[in-house]
């Protein structure tokens, strides 16, 4: 499958929500627990931090967005974290295991380096081994476990903290 990785635009909001909401509704892959509206996503993209990176993966055969990845500054209340970004990766549930995430990571790593980031960080649900494996294939390492970090539908979920130095 040929994929084009490009910067996300506000007009991509409907396609992004169409990927993200089924992932949220499954209750298995993310700690997000409420569906997003197209308007909220459009506003989020329009106001995305200038130092952030927000990519979409577009299948070239039909110009369909099949995944997305965002990376934002870890914190803005101090310059001490300017070298750290927080990353999130989402691929359409019907399009997984086709190399889409790997292409997103490659583009985001390069863009993050250009924006002077040195390290990427995220949380991964401990009950999502596929996501953990994806991040580990990209060089992320587990640095700890946040126990009972999230409460999803009344049940606690641990999260792994992972990082990668660029």
C-alpha positions in Angstrom: 0.0 0.0 0.0 1.4 3.4 -1.0 1.0 6.0 1.7 1.7 9.7 1.7 2.5 11.3 5.0 1.6 15.0 5.2 0.8 17.7 7.7 -2.8 17.6 9.1 -5.1 20.4 8.1 -8.4 21.5 9.7 -10.3 20.1 6.7 -9.0 16.6 7.7 -11.0 16.7 10.9 -13.9 14.5 9.7 -11.5 11.8 8.5 -9.5 11.9 11.8 -12.6 11.7 13.9 -13.8 8.8 11.7 -10.6 6.9 12.7 -10.4 8.1 16.3 -14.0 7.6 17.5 -14.2 3.9 16.8 -10.9 3.4 18.6 -12.3 5.3 21.6 -15.6 3.5 21.5 -13.9 0.1 21.6 -12.6 0.9 25.0 -9.5 -1.1 24.4 -6.7 1.0 22.9 -6.8 4.5 24.5 -7.7 6.2 27.7 -9.8 8.7 25.8 -13.4 7.9 26.8 -15.5 10.4 25.0 -16.0 10.7 21.2 -14.8 13.8 19.5 -16.9 16.1 17.3 -15.6 17.2 13.9 -15.8 20.8 15.0 -13.7 20.2 18.1 -11.1 18.3 16.1 -11.1 21.1 13.4 -10.5 23.7 16.2 -7.8 21.5 17.8 -5.9 21.2 14.5 -6.3 24.9 13.7 -4.8 25.8 17.1 -2.2 23.1 17.2 1.1 24.3 18.8 3.6 25.7 16.3 6.3 23.5 17.7 4.1 20.5 17.4 3.9 17.9 14.6 0.6 16.6 13.4 0.8 14.1 10.5 -1.9 12.2 8.6 -1.3 9.0 6.6 -3.1 9.2 3.3 -3.6 6.0 1.2 -2.7 7.1 -2.3 -5.0 4.7 -4.2 -8.1 6.5 -3.0 -6.8 9.6 -1.1 -8.3 8.2 2.2 -6.7 9.1 5.5 -5.9 5.8 7.3 -4.0 7.0 10.3 -2.6 10.0 12.1 0.1 10.9 14.6 0.5 14.0 16.8 3.5 15.2 18.8 3.2 18.2 21.1 5.5 19.9 23.5 5.6 18.0 26.9 4.9 21.2 28.8 4.8 24.9 28.1 5.0 26.3 31.6 8.9 26.0 31.6 11.6 25.9 29.0 13.2 23.0 30.9 11.1 20.6 28.8 11.5 22.2 25.4 13.4 19.2 24.2 10.6 16.7 25.1 7.6 15.9 23.0 4.5 13.8 23.8 3.4 11.5 20.9 0.2 9.7 20.1 -0.4 7.3 17.2 -3.7 6.1 15.7 -4.4 3.8 12.8 -7.8 3.0 11.4 -8.9 -0.3 13.0 -9.4 -1.9 9.6 -6.0 -0.9 8.3 -3.6 -2.0 11.0 -0.4 -4.1 10.5 0.3 -2.6 7.1 3.2 -0.4 8.0 1.2 2.8 8.4 2.4 3.5 11.9 6.0 3.0 10.9 5.7 5.5 8.1 4.1 8.0 10.5 6.9 7.5 13.0 9.6 8.1 10.4 8.1 11.4 9.3 7.4 12.5 12.9 10.9 11.7 14.1 12.4 13.7 11.3 10.1 16.7 11.9 10.7 16.5 15.6 14.5 16.6 15.1 14.1 19.7 12.8 12.1 21.4 15.6 14.9 20.7 18.1 13.3 17.9 20.0 15.6 15.3 21.6 13.2 13.0 23.3 9.7 11.6 22.8 7.5 10.3 25.6 4.1 8.7 25.9 1.8 6.5 28.0 0.6 3.1 26.6 -2.1 1.1 28.1 -0.6 -2.0 29.7 -3.4 -4.1 28.2 -2.6 -3.0 24.7 0.4 -5.2 23.7 0.1 -4.4 20.0 0.7 -0.7 20.7 3.6 -1.4 23.0 5.2 -3.7 20.4 4.7 -0.9 17.8 6.4 1.6 19.9 9.2 -0.8 20.9 9.9 -1.5 17.2 10.5 2.2 16.8 13.1 2.3 19.6 10.9 3.3 22.6 11.8 1.8 25.9 9.6 1.2 29.0 10.8 3.4 31.8 8.1 2.6 34.3 4.5 1.6 35.0 1.8 3.9 36.3 -0.4 1.6 38.3 -4.2 2.1 38.2 -3.4 5.2 36.1 -6.8 5.2 34.3 -10.3 4.1 35.2 -12.2 2.9 32.1 -15.8 1.8 32.5 -15.2 1.2 36.2 -12.0 -0.8 35.8 -8.5 0.3 36.5 -5.9 0.2 33.8 -2.1 0.4 34.2 -0.1 2.4 31.7 3.5 2.0 30.6 5.6 5.1 30.4 7.8 4.9 27.3 10.5 7.2 25.9 12.8 7.4 22.9 15.8 9.6 22.5 16.1 11.1 19.0 
